[in-house]
Amino acid sequence: MAVIAVLDDVQDATILVQRIMGRKGHTVHPFTEEDDFFAHLRENHVDLAILDIKLKKMNGVDVLEEAKKINPGLKVLMLTGYPTLETAQRALQLGADEYLVKPIDKHELEEKVAQVLGGEAQGPG
């Protein structure tokens, strides 16, 4: 299963993602501070980052850009409560694999995480 880091300025959102993905067998590390997220990314293996676009200090697109510098192979799923085509396109250009509109739908989150992780998340048999 995958190691997932979630960054959202709303702690309840990180807990929700942690609960949903934890039930699927993934290890989830929730963060509400950009600095803590980056420190974790530098020091630990992470398969997938789930990033909110609206954060405390930075926006999620900037976090995405920085995260890809730290870990170029990182898979990224963007979360947004304010979907715009421009933001979605920018995130995809910078290497986001998928994006999800809030409020978080459990089934949509599970589907998109499975899509983004592809064969990596499933071990043999």
Buried (B, 14 or more C-beta within 10 A) or exposed (E): BBEBBBBBBBEEBBBBBBEBBEEBEBBBBBBBEBEBBBEBBEEEEBBBBBBBBBBEEBBBBBBBBBBBEEBEEBBBBBBBEEBEEEBBEBBBEBBBBBBBBBEBEEEEBBEBBEEBBEEEBEEEE
